[in-house]
Amino acid sequence: MSQLDLFAADQSNEFEKLFLDSDHFIEKYHQVDRFKLDQPDFAALWREHPDDFHEVVIHGKRVPTPRWQQAYGKNYEYTGSRNNALPIHAGHQKYLQWCQENIHPELNSLLINWYDGSSKHYIGRHRDSTKGLVPGTPIVTISHGETRIFRFRPFRGEGFLDFPVVNGDVLIIPWDTNKHFTHEVPHFTKYTGRRISVTLRAYGS
């Protein structure tokens, strides 16, 4: 499958606005210092992952996700299932504080995914559920650990664009982009390490 053309990009080392087509884009902060976890901090966050895999409903059947997942602050409902939230604890506050100050003040929840490359973990193509979200707010994903590929495809369209995300990167998906593009983190055999993603959303009261 051919890749889509990249129309424009700000080549700043710290921030990029990357167009997926002439109307839709994502934004990326490169390796934010407070999110470049060292090995002890990464190991501590890795130990938070649940013992069991969350299950989703696909074609009427309950299927375990190919990664660990846990919501914090607000329940996350998608694909016929609900990930019941745990309380946001002190170790998570740095995500909320930085993202509220730099991206959107209403961001108030976390969804953490733990990927083990040696177990072929991935997330398939999807658009994030907007149930309960404040209309117009972005979806923010912060990456820790091994570099992985973030892939975008036009919803019901052809082609794709790949973006590597590394330890400390912050990727912002605007509301309208999420409506018109799917995203995924595919499995590639060259990735055998561990990655953690922290996704923030803004839920209404």
Helices and strands as residue ranges (DSSP letters): E 15-19, E 25-29, G 33-35, H 39-46, E 55-58, E 61-64, E 68-72, E 76-78, E 81-83, G 90-92, H 93-102, E 109-116, G 117-119, E 123-126, E 139-145, E 148-154, E 161-165, E 170-173, H 175-180, E 181-185, E 194-201
